[in-house]
């Protein structure tokens, strides 16, 4: 026959049960707290690891005395160089984990180099309008990925697309063609589409004899750029996301064409009225 516990004993049992519940709850809460703390630590570690940082050579110490008439344009392009680096670093952070092993080189470092070449060419041209034109600033165009980034810097003396350059971009391309900037883009594959670009030959003024060779070299370079872009289009089928072709092929191609078209304008401008606005023909399209 069971005997009822005294009232004070029942209270003790109830309290003991509550204490056990409190202790169990405390353990669960502590477990969640530790788990949350571990998650925060892991997140902090990932943040600290980061995607790396893109750094580029400083060209300001390489510039000659800048004529007063060119100072504003030079300053604008120097500021643009800084903006380009900031944008590339932001894109590096925004695209962590995207693309294949060559994504950073193809979609960030390569296009950044091409943009820097164009800006450095504009600086040379601005100074050259009022003083001796500096040459060779393009050798400071390539940037590197430092810290935790896994991608290597582009090989000196090579374009973003991997084609060997001969001399600086300012000296134009070494590949000789027929001197026409056609839009057929030989090298395209019917299965992936074809990159076509506007023909600028009909937009050129009379070319002075002293500028003919340099203009022809750059027209040939425009052809080479289209062929290389079409080859790259075929070689990278299925890589990257939906914007891969624009970011890694069409965008860099436009920047390269801007640089070549600027060189054509400069070459003609040394002996005749300098044409302006050829950059309007820099953008190319993908036709399927």
BELVEN-V42806 format. One record per backbone hydrogen bond with DSSP energy under -0.5 kcal/mol. NH is the residue of the N-H (numbers start at 1). CO is the residue of the C=O. E is the energy in kcal/mol with one decimal. If there is no record, write none. Layout:
nh=<NH,NH>
co=<CO,CO>
e=<E,E>
//
This chain:
nh=<10,11,12,13,14,15,16,17,18,19,20,21,22,23,24,25,26,27,28,29,30,31,32,33,34,35,36,37,38,39,40,41,42,43,44,45,46,47,48,49,50,53,55,55,57,59,62,63,63,67,70,71,71,72,74,75,76,77,78,79,80,81,82,83,84,85,86,87,88,89,90,91,92,93,94,95,96,98,103,106,107,108,109,110,112,113,114,115,116,117,118,119,120,121,122,123,124,125,126,127,128,129,129,130,131,139,140,141,144,146,146,149,154,158,159,162,165,167,171,172,182,188,189,192,193,194,196,196,198,200,203,204,208,211,212,212,213,215,216,217,218,219,220,221,222,223,224,225,226,227,228,229,230,231,232,233,234,235,236,237,239,244,247,248,249,250,251,253,254,255,256,257,258,259,260,261,262,263,264,265,266,267,268,269,270,270,271,272,280,281,282,285,287,287>
co=<6,7,8,9,10,11,12,13,14,15,16,17,18,19,20,21,22,23,24,25,26,27,28,29,30,31,32,33,34,35,36,37,38,39,40,41,42,43,44,45,46,146,53,144,142,57,59,59,60,65,67,67,68,68,70,71,72,73,74,75,76,77,78,79,80,81,82,83,84,85,86,87,88,89,90,91,93,95,100,102,103,104,104,105,108,109,110,111,112,113,114,115,116,117,118,119,120,121,122,123,124,125,126,127,127,136,137,138,55,53,144,146,143,155,163,159,157,165,168,169,180,185,193,189,189,287,194,285,283,198,200,201,206,208,208,209,209,211,212,213,214,215,216,217,218,219,220,221,222,223,224,225,226,227,228,229,230,231,232,234,236,241,243,244,245,245,246,249,250,251,252,253,254,255,256,257,258,259,260,261,262,263,264,265,266,267,268,268,277,278,279,196,194,285>
e=<-2.2,-2.1,-1.9,-2.5,-2.7,-2.7,-2.9,-2.6,-2.4,-3.0,-2.3,-2.3,-3.2,-3.0,-2.9,-3.1,-2.9,-2.1,-2.5,-3.2,-2.8,-2.7,-2.7,-2.8,-2.9,-2.5,-2.9,-2.7,-3.0,-2.5,-2.5,-2.7,-2.8,-2.7,-2.8,-2.5,-2.5,-2.5,-2.8,-2.6,-2.4,-1.1,-0.5,-2.3,-0.6,-0.6,-2.0,-0.5,-1.0,-0.6,-1.5,-0.9,-0.6,-0.5,-2.6,-2.8,-2.2,-2.0,-2.4,-2.4,-1.9,-2.0,-1.5,-2.3,-2.6,-1.6,-2.3,-2.7,-2.2,-2.5,-2.1,-2.4,-2.3,-1.9,-2.2,-1.4,-0.8,-2.3,-1.8,-2.9,-3.4,-1.6,-2.9,-2.5,-2.2,-2.2,-2.0,-2.3,-2.3,-2.5,-2.0,-2.2,-2.9,-2.4,-1.9,-1.9,-2.3,-2.6,-2.5,-2.2,-2.5,-1.0,-0.6,-1.6,-1.6,-1.6,-2.1,-2.0,-2.6,-3.1,-0.6,-1.4,-0.7,-1.4,-2.1,-1.8,-2.2,-0.6,-1.0,-2.0,-1.1,-1.3,-0.9,-1.1,-1.5,-3.0,-0.5,-2.5,-0.6,-0.6,-2.1,-1.0,-0.6,-1.5,-0.9,-0.6,-0.5,-2.5,-2.8,-2.3,-2.0,-2.4,-2.4,-1.9,-1.9,-1.5,-2.3,-2.6,-1.6,-2.2,-2.8,-2.3,-2.4,-2.2,-2.4,-2.2,-1.9,-2.1,-1.4,-0.8,-2.3,-1.7,-2.8,-3.5,-1.5,-2.9,-2.7,-2.1,-2.3,-2.0,-2.3,-2.4,-2.5,-1.9,-2.2,-3.0,-2.4,-1.8,-1.9,-2.2,-2.5,-2.6,-2.3,-2.4,-1.0,-0.6,-1.6,-1.5,-1.7,-2.3,-1.9,-2.6,-3.1,-0.6>
//
